[in-house]
Amino acid sequence: MSEKVLLVDDERDFVETLAERMEARGMEVSTATSAKEALKKVDEESFDAVILDLMMPEMDGLEALTVFKKKKPELQIILLTGQATVQKGVEAMKLGAMDFVEKPADLKVLTEKIKEAQAQKMLLVEERNKEKIESIIRGKSW
């Protein structure tokens, strides 16, 4: 099963180039050039991973990360930035980011992180479904 990824960065050329390279590796890639556009796409579709730029106008990556995790806690988010700091990385991880990658990202490393994200999301969804089923069974008086 191919990985379904949402790539979010305000640099259109960067997004298009990285999306092409990821698609060449068999991934299904959607793109957004703002956090608001990405939030709308996450409401409409399911993704294995969101690759999210840290520094964007209007809403930065940390703000977007917080909103994504509130809406869909199972969503796996990898922050991508050219201005990485240890403090921002720690903050991102505390907010629920799966990982933090510096630009220019090594595509092999990023691909591995996306595969990890897909596996983690599948585990979280499976656990949530198991809990729902157990709750339904407990609620029945058979």
N, CA, C and O of each residue as an XYZ file, in Angstrom:
568
protein
N       0.848     -1.174      0.000
C       0.000      0.000      0.000
C       0.896      1.241      0.000
O       1.788      1.380      0.837
N       0.641      2.138     -0.956
C       1.483      3.330     -1.035
C       1.111      4.330      0.050
O      -0.027      4.380      0.516
N       2.084      5.110      0.431
C       1.888      6.099      1.477
C       1.149      7.302      0.905
O       1.436      7.746     -0.207
N       0.194      7.827      1.673
C      -0.549      9.016      1.261
C      -0.054     10.178      2.113
O      -0.198     10.175      3.335
N       0.532     11.172      1.447
C       1.225     12.246      2.130
C       0.664     13.609      1.733
O       0.312     13.840      0.576
N       0.588     14.502      2.711
C       0.256     15.899      2.453
C       1.522     16.705      2.705
O       2.076     16.683      3.804
N       1.970     17.411      1.688
C       3.178     18.215      1.750
C       2.776     19.681      1.843
O       2.107     20.203      0.951
N       3.187     20.350      2.931
C       2.774     21.724      3.197
C       3.986     22.637      3.334
O       4.799     22.477      4.244
N       4.098     23.599      2.416
C       5.190     24.569      2.451
C       4.762     25.775      1.632
O       4.126     25.622      0.589
N       5.105     26.978      2.095
C       4.690     28.182      1.372
C       5.541     28.450      0.130
O       5.214     29.347     -0.648
N       6.611     27.704     -0.072
C       7.446     27.848     -1.265
C       6.933     26.890     -2.348
O       7.245     25.700     -2.339
N       6.140     27.434     -3.282
C       5.478     26.613     -4.309
C       6.467     25.748     -5.107
O       6.206     24.564     -5.318
N       7.593     26.316     -5.552
C       8.565     25.549     -6.342
C       9.110     24.365     -5.545
O       9.256     23.265     -6.077
N       9.405     24.594     -4.288
C       9.910     23.532     -3.420
C       8.871     22.418     -3.289
O       9.200     21.238     -3.416
N       7.617     22.798     -3.036
C       6.539     21.808     -2.873
C       6.374     20.968     -4.131
O       6.277     19.743     -4.060
N       6.343     21.629     -5.280
C       6.142     20.902     -6.535
C       7.299     19.953     -6.835
O       7.084     18.822     -7.269
N       8.519     20.416     -6.605
C       9.694     19.572     -6.868
C       9.738     18.368     -5.930
O       9.954     17.240     -6.373
N       9.532     18.606     -4.636
C       9.556     17.504     -3.674
C       8.404     16.530     -3.932
O       8.580     15.318     -3.811
N       7.243     17.048     -4.284
C       6.090     16.180     -4.585
C       6.413     15.257     -5.764
O       6.100     14.067     -5.723
N       7.029     15.795     -6.803
C       7.401     14.972     -7.964
C       8.376     13.875     -7.565
O       8.243     12.729     -7.996
N       9.352     14.227     -6.743
C      10.354     13.243     -6.313
C       9.718     12.159     -5.445
O      10.093     10.990     -5.536
N       8.756     12.543     -4.605
C       8.080     11.570     -3.748
C       7.158     10.673     -4.573
O       7.083      9.468     -4.333
N       6.456     11.261     -5.546
C       5.582     10.467     -6.422
C       6.388      9.464     -7.235
O       5.920      8.356     -7.496
N       7.596      9.846     -7.637
C       8.476      8.929     -8.379
C       8.857      7.720     -7.531
O       9.273      6.691     -8.065
N       8.717      7.840     -6.214
C       9.000      6.735     -5.292
C       7.722      5.997     -4.892
O       7.722      5.205     -3.950
N       6.637      6.264     -5.616
C       5.403      5.512     -5.418
C       4.444      6.065     -4.382
O       3.463      5.405     -4.037
N       4.707      7.264     -3.879
C       3.803      7.846     -2.886
C       2.690      8.631     -3.569
O       2.856      9.162     -4.667
N       1.561      8.687     -2.892
C       0.446      9.522     -3.337
C       0.579     10.846     -2.578
O       0.446     10.879     -1.355
N       0.840     11.931     -3.305
C       1.162     13.207     -2.661
C       0.147     14.284     -3.015
O      -0.155     14.508     -4.187
N      -0.374     14.946     -1.992
C      -1.185     16.148     -2.148
C      -0.344     17.293     -1.619
O       0.525     17.094     -0.771
N      -0.603     18.495     -2.121
C       0.187     19.636     -1.671
C      -0.704     20.778     -1.208
O      -1.865     20.891     -1.601
N      -0.126     21.617     -0.363
C      -0.780     22.841      0.093
C       0.321     23.880      0.300
O       1.429     23.546      0.720
N       0.005     25.148     -0.001
C       1.004     26.199      0.164
C       0.701     27.099      1.359
O       1.309     28.158      1.520
N      -0.236     26.672      2.187
C      -0.509     27.387      3.443
C      -1.082     26.401      4.448
O      -1.612     25.352      4.082
N      -0.964     26.757      5.718
C      -1.510     25.895      6.770
C      -3.027     25.826      6.664
O      -3.614     24.769      6.894
N      -3.665     26.934      6.322
C      -5.128     26.944      6.208
C      -5.601     26.011      5.105
O      -6.584     25.290      5.277
N      -4.905     26.022      3.971
C      -5.242     25.115      2.875
C      -5.040     23.660      3.322
O      -5.844     22.787      2.996
N      -3.975     23.414      4.059
C      -3.683     22.059      4.549
C      -4.755     21.580      5.523
O      -5.170     20.423      5.470
N      -5.202     22.463      6.406
C      -6.248     22.092      7.369
C      -7.529     21.684      6.644
O      -8.205     20.738      7.048
N      -7.852     22.394      5.586
C      -9.040     22.051      4.797
C      -8.879     20.665      4.161
O      -9.813     19.864      4.162
N      -7.696     20.391      3.622
C      -7.451     19.089      2.987
C      -7.529     17.956      4.012
O      -8.045     16.879      3.712
N      -7.018     18.199      5.216
C      -7.061     17.170      6.263
C      -8.505     16.901      6.682
O      -8.840     15.773      7.045
N      -9.359     17.915      6.636
C     -10.776     17.715      6.938
C     -11.459     16.852      5.883
O     -12.391     16.108      6.190
N     -10.990     16.953      4.634
C     -11.629     16.278      3.504
C     -11.056     14.896      3.198
O     -11.750     14.050      2.635
N      -9.795     14.662      3.565
C      -9.121     13.419      3.200
C      -8.349     12.847      4.385
O      -8.159     13.506      5.408
N      -7.917     11.611      4.216
C      -7.083     10.957      5.223
C      -5.657     10.852      4.677
O      -5.454     10.519      3.510
N      -4.683     11.136      5.525
C      -3.276     11.065      5.132
C      -2.505     10.225      6.141
O      -2.809     10.221      7.334
N      -1.494      9.511      5.634
C      -0.613      8.759      6.522
C       0.351      9.697      7.239
O       0.710      9.475      8.396
N       0.765     10.749      6.533
C       1.715     11.699      7.112
C       1.498     13.079      6.512
O       1.070     13.229      5.368
N       1.809     14.081      7.327
C       1.829     15.464      6.858
C       3.261     15.953      7.041
O       3.811     15.913      8.142
N       3.852     16.414      5.945
C       5.175     17.015      5.989
C       4.904     18.514      6.042
O       4.395     19.089      5.079
N       5.236     19.139      7.144
C       4.790     20.494      7.438
C       5.961     21.439      7.662
O       6.798     21.208      8.535
N       6.016     22.514      6.862
C       7.057     23.529      7.031
C       6.830     24.265      8.345
O       5.693     24.558      8.715
N       7.899     24.556      9.032
C       7.800     25.248     10.312
C       7.510     26.739     10.137
O       6.683     27.298     10.858
N       8.178     27.376      9.195
C       8.066     28.820      9.021
C       7.185     29.154      7.820
O       7.614     29.028      6.674
N       5.953     29.578      8.090
C       5.023     29.991      7.040
C       4.290     31.248      7.501
O       4.103     31.461      8.699
N       3.872     32.086      6.535
C       3.084     33.260      6.917
C       1.697     32.839      7.395
O       1.305     31.689      7.198
N       0.968     33.721      8.003
C      -0.382     33.514      8.533
C      -0.408     32.589      9.740
O      -0.768     33.008     10.840
N      -0.029     31.332      9.537
C      -0.033     30.349     10.618
C       1.233     29.514     10.480
O       1.440     28.866      9.454
N       2.084     29.525     11.508
C       3.326     28.756     11.393
C       3.077     27.273     11.661
O       1.975     26.865     12.027
N       4.124     26.484     11.472
C       4.006     25.044     11.606
C       3.592     24.567     12.989
O       2.850     23.592     13.112
N       4.063     25.245     14.030
C       3.699     24.827     15.390
C       2.221     25.087     15.670
O       1.560     24.268     16.307
N       1.699     26.218     15.200
C       0.268     26.494     15.363
C      -0.555     25.464     14.593
O      -1.531     24.918     15.106
N      -0.141     25.211     13.353
C      -0.856     24.235     12.523
C      -0.798     22.847     13.151
O      -1.798     22.130     13.164
N       0.365     22.465     13.670
C       0.531     21.177     14.333
C      -0.481     21.010     15.457
O      -1.105     19.957     15.583
N      -0.643     22.039     16.266
C      -1.589     22.001     17.382
C      -3.012     21.768     16.883
O      -3.751     20.969     17.459
N      -3.394     22.459     15.820
C      -4.751     22.306     15.268
C      -4.925     20.913     14.660
O      -5.947     20.262     14.879
N      -3.927     20.455     13.896
C      -3.998     19.113     13.300
C      -4.211     18.051     14.373
O      -5.071     17.183     14.227
N      -3.437     18.116     15.442
C      -3.507     17.098     16.487
C      -4.833     17.142     17.244
O      -5.312     16.107     17.706
N      -5.434     18.335     17.376
C      -6.755     18.423     18.001
C      -7.812     17.768     17.124
O      -8.684     17.051     17.615
N      -7.726     18.022     15.823
C      -8.711     17.482     14.885
C      -8.545     15.978     14.683
O      -9.521     15.228     14.704
N      -7.303     15.548     14.488
C      -7.027     14.142     14.181
C      -5.764     13.700     14.929
O      -4.659     13.774     14.391
N      -5.938     13.243     16.164
C      -4.774     12.870     16.985
C      -3.894     11.785     16.364
O      -2.702     11.708     16.660
N      -4.476     10.954     15.509
C      -3.706      9.870     14.897
C      -2.804     10.354     13.762
O      -1.939      9.611     13.298
N      -3.000     11.586     13.316
C      -2.236     12.127     12.199
C      -0.757     12.240     12.571
O      -0.404     12.777     13.621
N       0.084     11.728     11.701
C       1.527     11.743     11.930
C       2.132     12.939     11.204
O       2.003     13.057      9.985
N       2.789     13.823     11.946
C       3.296     15.061     11.384
C       4.814     15.118     11.520
O       5.377     14.933     12.599
N       5.450     15.384     10.383
C       6.896     15.548     10.338
C       7.142     17.007      9.977
O       6.762     17.458      8.896
N       7.777     17.743     10.883
C       8.084     19.146     10.607
C       9.345     19.232      9.768
O      10.309     18.498      9.983
N       9.318     20.142      8.811
C      10.423     20.323      7.887
C      10.786     21.796      7.899
O       9.916     22.648      7.716
N      12.059     22.111      8.111
C      12.425     23.520      8.173
C      13.861     23.781      7.768
O      14.734     22.922      7.881
N      14.072     24.989      7.296
C      15.418     25.442      6.976
C      16.021     26.208      8.132
O      17.212     26.518      8.115
N      15.213     26.520      9.143
C      15.682     27.288     10.292
C      15.461     26.505     11.585
O      14.786     26.963     12.506
N      16.036     25.344     11.622
C      15.822     24.471     12.782
C      16.597     24.959     13.995
O      17.741     25.402     13.899
N      15.936     24.861     15.133
C      16.617     25.097     16.408
C      16.227     23.947     17.323
O      15.165     23.345     17.166
N      17.081     23.656     18.263
C      16.784     22.589     19.209
C      15.501     22.923     19.965
O      14.667     22.046     20.189
N      15.342     24.172     20.355
C      14.156     24.591     21.102
C      12.878     24.340     20.310
O      11.904     23.819     20.853
N      12.875     24.706     19.029
C      11.682     24.489     18.189
C      11.422     22.995     18.013
O      10.272     22.555     18.019
N      12.483     22.228     17.857
C      12.328     20.789     17.707
C      11.717     20.154     18.940
O      10.821     19.316     18.832
N      12.194     20.547     20.107
C      11.658     20.029     21.368
C      10.195     20.439     21.521
O       9.353     19.631     21.913
N       9.901     21.697     21.210
C       8.525     22.189     21.305
C       7.599     21.410     20.369
O       6.484     21.047     20.742
N       8.075     21.161     19.154
C       7.281     20.413     18.176
C       6.985     19.002     18.670
O       5.861     18.518     18.536
N       7.979     18.351     19.235
C       7.786     16.991     19.734
C       6.800     16.978     20.903
O       5.985     16.062     21.012
N       6.868     17.985     21.774
C       5.926     18.074     22.890
C       4.497     18.281     22.402
O       3.543     17.824     23.031
N       4.359     18.978     21.266
C       3.031     19.226     20.701
C       2.497     18.035     19.906
O       1.345     18.043     19.472
N       3.328     17.016     19.718
C       2.856     15.803     19.057
C       3.458     15.503     17.705
O       3.010     14.579     17.026
N       4.470     16.265     17.289
C       5.130     15.954     16.020
C       5.824     14.605     16.132
O       6.379     14.262     17.176
N       5.787     13.857     15.059
C       6.459     12.569     15.037
C       7.966     12.750     14.900
O       8.753     12.011     15.492
N       8.355     13.756     14.100
C       9.776     13.980     13.865
C       9.993     15.400     13.352
O       9.043     16.141     13.097
N      11.258     15.757     13.209
C      11.667     17.101     12.846
C      12.850     16.946     11.898
O      13.870     16.372     12.282
N      12.734     17.452     10.652
C      13.773     17.262      9.643
C      14.217     18.624      9.101
O      13.391     19.497      8.833
N      15.526     18.789      8.947
C      16.062     20.036      8.407
C      16.112     19.993      6.884
O      16.384     18.952      6.287
N      15.842     21.161      6.255
C      16.017     21.316      4.810
C      17.493     21.551      4.540
O      18.158     22.165      5.375
N      18.024     21.113      3.456
C      17.360     20.271      2.474
C      17.285     18.839      2.990
O      18.286     18.273      3.430
N      16.118     18.277      2.932
C      15.900     16.938      3.487
C      16.469     15.883      2.540
O      16.293     15.951      1.324
N      17.142     14.924      3.124
C      17.601     13.761      2.374
C      16.344     12.940      2.061
O      15.657     12.483      2.974
N      16.051     12.759      0.792
C      14.798     12.100      0.405
C      14.722     10.661      0.910
O      13.636     10.172      1.222
N      15.852      9.987      0.991
C      15.859      8.615      1.512
C      15.434      8.614      2.988
O      14.628      7.786      3.413
N      15.988      9.550      3.753
C      15.641      9.661      5.174
C      14.169     10.035      5.323
O      13.457      9.448      6.139
N      13.711     11.010      4.537
C      12.320     11.444      4.604
C      11.370     10.304      4.237
O      10.324     10.137      4.865
N      11.730      9.530      3.232
C      10.906      8.384      2.820
C      10.784      7.371      3.957
O       9.698      6.847      4.204
N      11.874      7.097      4.642
C      11.838      6.168      5.778
C      10.938      6.700      6.892
O      10.180      5.944      7.499
N      11.022      7.992      7.154
C      10.188      8.595      8.199
C       8.711      8.526      7.813
O       7.853      8.330      8.674
N       8.416      8.685      6.537
C       7.027      8.588      6.065
C       6.517      7.160      6.236
O       5.373      6.957      6.641
N       7.346      6.178      5.934
C       6.954      4.776      6.130
C       6.690      4.491      7.606
O       5.737      3.791      7.950
N       7.540      5.040      8.477
C       7.332      4.897      9.922
C       6.014      5.557     10.337
O       5.272      5.023     11.161
N       5.739      6.718      9.759
C       4.501      7.444     10.075
C       3.281      6.618      9.670
O       2.306      6.539     10.417
N       3.336      6.012      8.500
C       2.222      5.188      8.039
C       1.985      4.024      8.999
O       0.842      3.738      9.356
N       3.044      3.363      9.412
C       2.917      2.233     10.335
C       2.359      2.693     11.688
O       1.496      2.027     12.260
N       2.843      3.814     12.192
C       2.373      4.338     13.476
C       0.897      4.705     13.403
O       0.134      4.406     14.322
N       0.493      5.351     12.315
C      -0.913      5.734     12.168
C      -1.792      4.482     12.139
O      -2.851      4.447     12.765
N      -1.348      3.458     11.410
C      -2.131      2.223     11.332
C      -2.304      1.612     12.716
O      -3.388      1.126     13.041
N      -1.267      1.625     13.529
C      -1.362      1.091     14.897
C      -2.359      1.894     15.736
O      -3.169      1.319     16.463
N      -2.295      3.215     15.632
C      -3.203      4.073     16.406
C      -4.656      3.869     15.991
O      -5.541      3.789     16.843
N      -4.901      3.785     14.698
C      -6.264      3.575     14.207
C      -6.773      2.206     14.629
O      -7.928      2.068     15.033
N      -5.915      1.189     14.536
C      -6.295     -0.162     14.950
C      -6.657     -0.191     16.440
O      -7.652     -0.805     16.828
N      -5.862      0.462     17.254
C      -6.124      0.509     18.701
C      -7.445      1.227     18.987
O      -8.235      0.776     19.816
N      -7.677      2.336     18.300
C      -8.913      3.084     18.498
C     -10.125      2.235     18.091
O     -11.143      2.242     18.782
N     -10.020      1.513     16.985
C     -11.119      0.646     16.545
C     -11.357     -0.491     17.537
O     -12.504     -0.847     17.808
N     -10.296     -1.053     18.073
C     -10.418     -2.119     19.074
C     -11.164     -1.600     20.299
O     -12.039     -2.281     20.833
N     -10.813     -0.385     20.745
C     -11.487      0.204     21.903
C     -12.975      0.440     21.617
O     -13.813      0.218     22.491
N     -13.302      0.881     20.421
C     -14.712      1.102     20.053
C     -15.488     -0.213     20.082
O     -16.603     -0.272     20.602
N     -14.901     -1.252     19.528
C     -15.566     -2.560     19.488
C     -15.784     -3.081     20.909
O     -16.865     -3.575     21.232
N     -14.763     -2.970     21.753
C     -14.892     -3.427     23.136
C     -15.967     -2.640     23.876
O     -16.709     -3.204     24.680
N     -16.052     -1.353     23.611
C     -17.067     -0.513     24.239
C     -18.467     -0.933     23.797
O     -19.390     -0.977     24.610
N     -18.623     -1.232     22.538
C     -19.926     -1.685     22.009
C     -20.321     -3.012     22.648
O     -21.464     -3.194     23.066
N     -19.368     -3.930     22.719
C     -19.645     -5.250     23.297
C     -20.026     -5.130     24.770
O     -20.955     -5.793     25.231
N     -19.306     -4.281     25.508
C     -19.634     -4.088     26.939
C     -21.028     -3.472     27.110
O     -21.711     -3.734     28.100
N     -21.438     -2.664     26.148
C     -22.731     -1.978     26.235
C     -23.922     -2.879     25.913
O     -25.065     -2.521     26.196
N     -23.664     -4.020     25.335
C     -24.746     -4.949     24.980
C     -25.022     -5.886     26.146
O     -24.103     -6.317     26.843
N     -26.274     -6.191     26.344
C     -26.612     -7.112     27.430
C     -27.091     -8.443     26.861
O     -28.234     -8.852     27.063
N     -26.197     -9.096     26.155
C     -26.537    -10.366     25.528
C     -26.628    -11.445     26.541
O     -26.907    -12.594     26.196
